[in-house]
């Protein structure tokens, strides 16, 4: 019997970390928000605990005693009783390999240490919400499939049981025979069997529909657009199963339609799935929003460092295949710490946002992207761009920031906020790497700072030997 606290419990979270004191604040806040949080220090204990009390979500470190986090996740996903449990890795390992390995073994998210507690809580709650909605949708779909299979099975039973089966079905059930012209071509279909749900859906009674044409002078608008598919069911013996959207005037609804050949006609079941379809669309939208949040910097609303790493890897491979130039630009807001100290962190945040949005205005091509690289540092990836083009873009950005005229009395460069920029360009090849390109841009940025800031320095072009 559930206690009162169990009824109000938002979910059970198992945290596995060999240094649990680092998660004390996170655990405390989650408990205060209505979650039951259990912390254990090694993978073997975690596996045993999961078998006894299924959690709603598992937060795993990778480096664990006895059994590491990857193996724990594999064991969870290999067990049919626990494979549905979402797993989030919370680790100090930050390489692309570690992240890829985590998703390969079944994780749904990967958070690196050190972390922001509020961000972790938000991502945990989002994952739990999506997981719960997905489970609800799976149950609904599973119930629908069972009901439809039951209805189809009963449809093939003897005529003595047909009436009771039709009247008890939650789906619309109907059977039609073909109406053919003098050349033998199907021109319409005639209602032969119709249950109360089917009749109610089309706005008629069962008696008024019997032996009437489906389309001619009848409310066949629910099945508008399906005539050619019904022809294939009868002529080619295909099994039609599809989600059909009806938009006729004020009547807008989704139906799940199944039709099979029956004599010189077909039998059909259909169900209004509008509510379920809206849930599915909402879940898809939530997943898209989650992906957006994972790739966009929350402060400046431009792409974040994670997106930078992924996009650089992608464009490095593409430009390498096509023997095209690839340029990157790294830039710093000059004396930004002094700006923060002088005007406060809120003003600093506003400054970074203005700088980021101004940089986006300069970048015109769809493939050219601006990223927040970290702190007051920004980056650009410019595919198919040589040294000259990259320098032009960098200089245009530097001038655009100067036009903002953001007051910066603590700067040694001038009275307004300025940028220092480092440019690097290459044609990707196996002889080099994205990391080398970043290092060249970083050296150019360092040189721009050492020469007095508020300037653009290019590291020079690197050409592979083909």
C-alpha positions as CSV (number, residue, x, y, z in Angstrom):
1,X,0.0,0.0,0.0
2,X,1.4,3.4,-1.0
3,X,2.0,6.0,1.6
4,X,1.0,9.6,1.2
5,X,4.6,10.6,0.4
6,X,4.7,7.9,-2.4
7,X,1.6,9.4,-4.0
8,X,3.2,12.9,-4.2
9,X,6.6,11.4,-5.3
10,X,7.7,12.9,-8.7
11,X,10.1,10.1,-9.5
12,X,12.9,7.9,-8.2
13,X,16.5,8.8,-9.2
14,X,19.5,6.6,-8.6
15,X,22.9,8.4,-8.6
16,X,26.1,6.3,-8.9
17,X,29.3,8.1,-8.1
18,X,32.4,7.0,-6.2
19,X,32.6,10.6,-4.9
20,X,29.0,11.1,-3.7
21,X,29.9,14.2,-1.7
22,X,30.2,16.0,-5.0
23,X,26.6,15.3,-5.7
24,X,25.3,16.3,-2.3
25,X,23.9,19.7,-3.4
26,X,22.3,18.2,-6.5
27,X,20.7,15.4,-4.5
28,X,19.5,17.8,-1.8
29,X,17.8,20.0,-4.4
30,X,16.2,17.1,-6.2
31,X,14.8,15.8,-2.9
32,X,13.4,19.2,-2.1
33,X,11.6,19.2,-5.5
34,X,9.8,16.0,-4.8
35,X,12.2,13.3,-6.1
36,X,13.5,10.4,-4.1
37,X,17.2,10.3,-4.6
38,X,19.4,7.3,-3.7
39,X,23.2,7.6,-4.0
40,X,25.6,4.6,-4.2
41,X,29.4,4.5,-4.6
42,X,30.0,1.6,-7.0
43,X,28.5,-0.2,-10.0
44,X,27.9,-3.5,-8.3
45,X,25.8,-2.0,-5.6
46,X,23.9,0.0,-8.2
47,X,23.0,-3.2,-10.2
48,X,21.8,-5.0,-7.1
49,X,19.8,-2.0,-6.0
50,X,18.1,-1.6,-9.4
51,X,16.9,-5.2,-9.3
52,X,15.2,-4.6,-5.9
53,X,13.7,-1.1,-6.6
54,X,13.3,0.1,-10.2
55,X,14.3,3.8,-10.4
56,X,12.8,6.2,-13.0
57,X,16.2,7.4,-14.0
58,X,19.8,6.6,-13.4
59,X,22.6,9.1,-13.2
60,X,26.0,7.4,-13.8
61,X,29.7,8.3,-13.5
62,X,32.0,6.5,-15.8
63,X,35.0,5.9,-13.5
64,X,33.5,3.6,-10.8
65,X,35.0,0.9,-8.7
66,X,34.2,-2.8,-9.3
67,X,32.1,-2.2,-12.4
68,X,32.6,1.0,-14.6
69,X,29.7,3.1,-15.7
70,X,29.7,1.8,-19.3
71,X,29.3,-1.8,-18.1
72,X,26.5,-0.8,-15.6
73,X,24.6,0.9,-18.5
74,X,25.1,-2.2,-20.7
75,X,23.7,-4.4,-17.9
76,X,20.7,-2.1,-17.4
77,X,19.9,-2.1,-21.1
78,X,20.4,-5.8,-21.6
79,X,17.8,-6.7,-19.0
80,X,14.2,-6.6,-20.3
81,X,13.0,-5.5,-16.9
82,X,15.3,-2.5,-16.7
83,X,16.0,-1.7,-20.4
84,X,13.4,1.1,-20.4
85,X,15.1,3.1,-17.6
86,X,16.8,6.2,-19.0
87,X,20.5,6.6,-18.2
88,X,22.3,10.0,-17.9
89,X,26.1,10.0,-17.7
90,X,27.6,12.7,-15.4
91,X,31.3,12.4,-15.8
92,X,34.5,14.4,-15.7
93,X,35.6,12.8,-19.0
94,X,35.1,15.2,-21.9
95,X,36.5,13.5,-25.0
96,X,34.4,12.8,-28.1
97,X,35.2,9.1,-27.6
98,X,33.8,9.0,-24.1
99,X,30.6,10.7,-25.2
100,X,30.2,8.5,-28.2
101,X,30.8,5.3,-26.1
102,X,28.2,6.5,-23.6
103,X,25.5,6.9,-26.3
104,X,26.5,3.5,-27.9
105,X,25.8,1.7,-24.6
106,X,22.4,3.3,-24.4
107,X,22.6,6.6,-22.5
108,X,20.2,9.4,-23.4
109,X,22.3,12.3,-22.2
110,X,25.9,13.1,-21.2
111,X,26.8,15.9,-18.8
112,X,30.4,16.8,-18.1
113,X,31.9,17.8,-14.7
114,X,32.2,20.4,-13.3
115,X,28.5,21.1,-13.9
116,X,25.9,23.7,-13.1
117,X,23.5,22.2,-10.7
118,X,20.5,24.1,-12.2
119,X,21.4,22.8,-15.6
120,X,21.6,19.2,-14.5
121,X,18.3,19.4,-12.7
122,X,16.6,21.0,-15.7
123,X,18.0,18.3,-18.0
124,X,17.1,15.5,-15.6
125,X,13.5,16.8,-15.3
126,X,13.3,17.2,-19.1
127,X,14.4,13.6,-19.6
128,X,12.0,12.3,-17.0
129,X,9.2,14.2,-18.5
130,X,10.0,13.0,-22.1
131,X,10.4,9.4,-20.7
132,X,7.1,9.5,-18.9
133,X,5.3,10.9,-22.0
134,X,6.9,8.2,-24.2
135,X,5.9,5.4,-21.8
136,X,2.3,6.8,-21.8
137,X,2.3,6.9,-25.5
138,X,3.7,3.4,-25.8
139,X,1.0,2.1,-23.5
140,X,-1.7,3.8,-25.5
141,X,-0.3,2.4,-28.8
142,X,0.1,-1.0,-27.3
143,X,-3.5,-1.0,-26.2
144,X,-4.7,0.2,-29.6
145,X,-2.8,-2.6,-31.4
146,X,-4.3,-5.2,-29.0
147,X,-7.8,-3.8,-29.5
148,X,-7.4,-3.7,-33.3
149,X,-6.1,-7.2,-33.5
150,X,-8.9,-8.3,-31.3
151,X,-11.4,-6.6,-33.6
152,X,-9.8,-8.1,-36.7
153,X,-9.9,-11.6,-35.2
154,X,-13.5,-11.3,-34.3
155,X,-14.4,-10.0,-37.7
156,X,-13.4,-13.4,-39.1
157,X,-15.6,-15.4,-36.7
158,X,-19.0,-16.8,-37.6
159,X,-21.9,-14.6,-38.4
160,X,-23.6,-15.7,-35.2
161,X,-21.0,-13.7,-33.3
162,X,-20.6,-10.9,-35.7
163,X,-23.3,-8.6,-34.4
164,X,-22.0,-8.7,-30.8
165,X,-18.4,-8.2,-31.9
166,X,-19.3,-5.2,-34.0
167,X,-21.4,-3.5,-31.3
168,X,-18.8,-4.0,-28.6
169,X,-15.8,-2.7,-30.7
170,X,-14.2,0.6,-29.7
171,X,-13.2,1.1,-33.3
172,X,-15.3,2.0,-36.3
173,X,-15.8,-1.2,-38.2
174,X,-17.3,-1.5,-41.7
175,X,-17.4,-3.7,-44.8
176,X,-17.9,-2.6,-48.4
177,X,-18.6,-4.2,-51.8
178,X,-17.4,-2.8,-55.1
179,X,-19.7,-0.9,-57.4
180,X,-18.5,-1.4,-61.0
181,X,-19.5,0.2,-64.3
182,X,-20.3,-1.7,-67.5
183,X,-16.6,-2.1,-68.3
184,X,-16.0,-3.7,-64.9
185,X,-14.1,-0.7,-63.4
186,X,-14.8,0.2,-59.7
187,X,-16.5,3.5,-59.5
188,X,-17.6,3.5,-55.9
189,X,-18.2,1.2,-52.9
190,X,-21.4,0.2,-51.1
191,X,-21.8,-0.1,-47.3
192,X,-22.6,-3.7,-46.3
193,X,-21.7,-3.8,-42.6
194,X,-21.4,-0.8,-40.3
195,X,-21.1,-0.8,-36.5
196,X,-22.5,2.0,-34.3
197,X,-19.0,3.7,-33.9
198,X,-18.5,3.9,-37.7
199,X,-22.0,5.2,-38.2
200,X,-21.6,7.8,-35.4
201,X,-18.3,8.9,-36.9
202,X,-19.7,9.7,-40.3
203,X,-22.8,11.3,-38.7
204,X,-25.4,8.8,-39.7
205,X,-27.2,5.8,-38.3
206,X,-26.3,2.2,-39.2
207,X,-29.6,1.6,-41.0
208,X,-29.4,4.8,-43.2
209,X,-25.9,3.8,-44.4
210,X,-26.5,0.2,-45.4
211,X,-26.3,-0.5,-49.1
212,X,-25.7,3.2,-49.8
213,X,-22.6,4.4,-51.9
214,X,-19.6,5.4,-49.9
215,X,-18.8,8.5,-51.9
216,X,-21.8,9.4,-54.1
217,X,-24.3,11.7,-52.2
218,X,-23.0,10.4,-48.9
219,X,-20.8,11.9,-46.1
220,X,-17.7,10.2,-47.3
221,X,-15.5,13.2,-46.5
222,X,-13.8,11.3,-43.7
223,X,-12.4,8.9,-46.4
224,X,-11.6,11.6,-49.0
225,X,-8.3,10.9,-50.6
226,X,-8.4,7.1,-49.9
227,X,-10.4,6.0,-52.9
228,X,-7.3,5.0,-55.0
229,X,-5.9,3.1,-52.0
230,X,-9.2,1.2,-51.5
231,X,-8.9,0.2,-55.2
232,X,-5.5,-1.3,-54.6
233,X,-6.9,-3.2,-51.6
234,X,-9.5,-4.8,-53.8
235,X,-7.6,-5.2,-57.1
236,X,-4.1,-6.0,-55.7
237,X,-5.0,-7.6,-52.3
238,X,-2.8,-5.2,-50.4
239,X,-3.3,-4.6,-46.7
240,X,-3.8,-0.9,-46.2
241,X,-2.7,0.5,-42.8
242,X,-2.2,4.2,-42.5
243,X,-2.8,7.3,-40.4
244,X,-5.2,9.5,-42.3
245,X,-5.8,13.2,-41.7
246,X,-9.3,14.5,-42.4
247,X,-9.7,18.2,-43.0
248,X,-13.2,19.0,-44.2
249,X,-14.5,22.4,-43.1
250,X,-14.9,22.4,-39.3
251,X,-14.1,18.7,-39.1
252,X,-10.4,18.1,-38.5
253,X,-9.3,14.7,-37.1
254,X,-6.7,12.0,-37.4
255,X,-7.8,8.4,-38.0
256,X,-5.9,5.1,-37.9
257,X,-7.3,3.1,-40.9
258,X,-6.8,-0.6,-41.6
259,X,-8.4,-2.1,-44.7
260,X,-8.2,-5.7,-46.1
261,X,-9.7,-7.4,-49.1
262,X,-13.0,-9.1,-48.4
263,X,-14.7,-10.8,-51.5
264,X,-15.2,-8.2,-54.2
265,X,-14.7,-5.4,-51.7
266,X,-13.0,-4.7,-48.4
267,X,-13.4,-4.7,-44.6
268,X,-12.1,-1.7,-42.7
269,X,-11.5,-0.7,-39.1
270,X,-10.8,2.9,-38.2
271,X,-10.2,4.8,-35.0
272,X,-10.1,8.5,-34.1
273,X,-6.4,9.0,-32.9
274,X,-6.5,12.8,-32.8
275,X,-5.7,13.1,-29.2
276,X,-2.9,10.5,-29.4
277,X,-1.5,12.3,-32.5
278,X,-1.4,15.6,-30.7
279,X,0.6,13.8,-27.9
280,X,3.0,12.4,-30.5
281,X,3.5,15.8,-32.1
282,X,4.0,17.4,-28.7
283,X,6.6,14.7,-27.9
284,X,8.4,15.3,-31.2
285,X,8.4,19.1,-30.5
286,X,9.8,18.5,-27.0
287,X,12.6,16.3,-28.4
288,X,13.4,19.0,-31.0
289,X,13.5,21.6,-28.2
290,X,15.8,19.4,-26.2
291,X,18.1,19.1,-29.1
292,X,18.0,22.9,-29.5
293,X,18.9,23.4,-25.9
294,X,21.8,21.0,-26.1
295,X,23.3,22.9,-29.0
296,X,22.6,26.6,-28.2
297,X,24.2,28.8,-25.6
298,X,21.5,29.8,-23.2
299,X,22.9,33.3,-22.7
300,X,23.8,34.5,-26.2
301,X,21.4,32.3,-28.1
302,X,24.1,31.3,-30.6
303,X,25.6,27.8,-31.1
304,X,27.6,26.5,-28.1
305,X,31.0,24.8,-27.7
306,X,29.4,21.3,-28.1
307,X,27.9,22.4,-31.4
308,X,31.3,23.8,-32.4
309,X,33.1,20.5,-31.9
310,X,30.5,18.6,-33.8
311,X,30.3,21.0,-36.7
312,X,34.1,21.3,-37.0
313,X,34.4,17.5,-37.2
314,X,31.7,17.4,-39.9
315,X,33.1,20.2,-42.0
316,X,36.7,19.0,-41.6
317,X,35.7,15.6,-43.1
318,X,33.6,17.2,-45.9
319,X,36.2,19.8,-46.9
320,X,38.8,17.1,-46.9
321,X,36.9,15.0,-49.3
322,X,36.2,17.9,-51.6
323,X,39.7,19.4,-51.2
324,X,38.2,22.7,-50.1
325,X,39.6,25.4,-47.7
326,X,38.3,25.4,-44.2
327,X,38.9,28.5,-42.0
328,X,38.2,29.2,-38.3
329,X,38.3,32.5,-36.4
330,X,38.8,32.7,-32.6
331,X,38.1,36.0,-30.9
332,X,38.1,37.5,-27.4
333,X,36.4,40.5,-26.0
334,X,39.3,42.7,-24.9
335,X,39.7,43.2,-21.2
336,X,36.4,41.6,-20.4
337,X,37.3,40.7,-16.8
338,X,37.9,44.4,-16.2
339,X,34.5,45.1,-17.9
340,X,32.8,42.7,-15.5
341,X,34.6,44.2,-12.5
342,X,33.7,47.7,-13.5
343,X,30.1,47.3,-14.7
344,X,29.0,44.1,-13.0
345,X,28.1,40.6,-14.3
346,X,24.7,41.5,-15.6
347,X,26.1,44.2,-17.8
348,X,28.8,41.7,-18.8
349,X,26.1,39.2,-19.9
350,X,24.4,41.9,-21.9
351,X,27.7,42.9,-23.5
352,X,28.4,39.2,-24.6
353,X,24.8,38.9,-26.0
354,X,25.2,42.1,-28.0
355,X,28.6,41.0,-29.4
356,X,27.2,37.5,-30.3
357,X,24.2,38.9,-32.1
358,X,26.3,41.5,-33.9
359,X,28.6,38.7,-35.1
360,X,25.7,36.8,-36.5
361,X,24.7,39.9,-38.5
362,X,28.0,39.9,-40.3
363,X,28.0,36.2,-41.2
364,X,25.8,35.8,-44.4
365,X,26.3,32.4,-45.8
366,X,24.2,29.5,-44.3
367,X,27.2,27.3,-43.8
368,X,29.2,30.0,-41.9
369,X,28.3,29.7,-38.2
370,X,29.1,31.7,-35.0
371,X,29.7,29.9,-31.7
372,X,30.3,30.9,-28.1
373,X,33.5,29.1,-27.5
374,X,33.7,29.8,-23.8
375,X,33.5,32.7,-21.4
376,X,34.2,35.9,-23.4
377,X,35.6,33.9,-26.3
378,X,33.8,33.3,-29.6
379,X,34.5,31.3,-32.7
380,X,33.5,31.1,-36.3
381,X,33.7,28.1,-38.7
382,X,33.9,29.2,-42.4
383,X,33.7,26.2,-44.8
384,X,34.9,26.7,-48.4
385,X,36.7,29.9,-47.3
386,X,40.3,30.8,-48.1
387,X,42.7,33.0,-46.1
388,X,41.6,36.2,-47.8
389,X,37.9,35.5,-47.3
390,X,38.4,34.6,-43.6
391,X,40.3,37.8,-43.0
392,X,37.6,39.9,-44.6
393,X,34.9,38.3,-42.4
394,X,37.0,38.7,-39.3
395,X,37.7,42.4,-40.0
396,X,34.0,43.0,-40.8
397,X,33.2,41.5,-37.4
398,X,35.8,43.6,-35.6
399,X,34.5,46.8,-37.2
400,X,30.9,45.8,-36.5
401,X,31.7,45.5,-32.8
402,X,33.4,48.9,-32.7
403,X,30.2,50.4,-34.2
404,X,28.2,49.1,-31.2
405,X,30.1,51.7,-29.1
406,X,29.7,49.8,-25.9
407,X,31.3,51.9,-23.2
408,X,34.4,50.3,-21.7
409,X,36.4,52.8,-19.6
410,X,38.4,50.1,-18.0
411,X,40.0,49.1,-21.3
412,X,43.6,50.0,-22.2
413,X,42.6,49.8,-25.9
414,X,40.0,52.6,-26.0
415,X,36.8,53.8,-24.5
416,X,34.6,51.1,-26.1
417,X,34.4,47.3,-26.3
418,X,36.8,45.8,-28.9
419,X,37.7,42.4,-30.2
420,X,41.0,40.6,-30.8
421,X,40.8,38.0,-33.5
422,X,43.0,35.1,-34.7
423,X,42.4,33.5,-38.1
424,X,43.6,30.1,-39.3
425,X,43.0,28.4,-42.7
426,X,43.8,25.0,-44.2
427,X,42.7,22.3,-46.6
428,X,42.0,19.4,-44.3
429,X,44.0,16.2,-44.8
430,X,45.2,13.2,-42.9
431,X,48.5,15.0,-42.3
432,X,46.8,17.5,-40.0
433,X,43.8,17.7,-37.6
434,X,41.0,20.0,-36.5
435,X,42.9,20.4,-33.2
436,X,45.9,21.7,-35.1
437,X,43.8,24.2,-36.9
438,X,42.3,25.4,-33.6
439,X,45.8,25.7,-32.2
440,X,47.0,27.9,-35.1
441,X,44.0,30.2,-34.7
442,X,44.7,30.4,-30.9
443,X,48.3,31.3,-31.5
444,X,47.1,34.1,-33.9
445,X,44.7,35.3,-31.3
446,X,47.5,35.4,-28.7
447,X,49.7,37.4,-31.1
448,X,46.8,39.9,-31.7
449,X,46.6,40.4,-28.0
450,X,50.3,40.8,-27.5
451,X,50.5,43.4,-30.2
452,X,48.0,45.6,-28.5
453,X,44.6,44.0,-29.1
454,X,41.7,45.3,-31.3
455,X,43.2,43.7,-34.4
456,X,43.1,40.6,-36.6
457,X,46.1,38.3,-37.0
458,X,46.2,35.4,-39.5
459,X,48.3,32.4,-38.7
460,X,49.0,31.8,-42.3
461,X,47.7,29.1,-44.6
462,X,48.6,25.4,-44.4
463,X,48.3,23.4,-47.6
464,X,48.6,19.6,-47.6
465,X,50.6,17.8,-50.3
466,X,48.3,15.8,-52.6
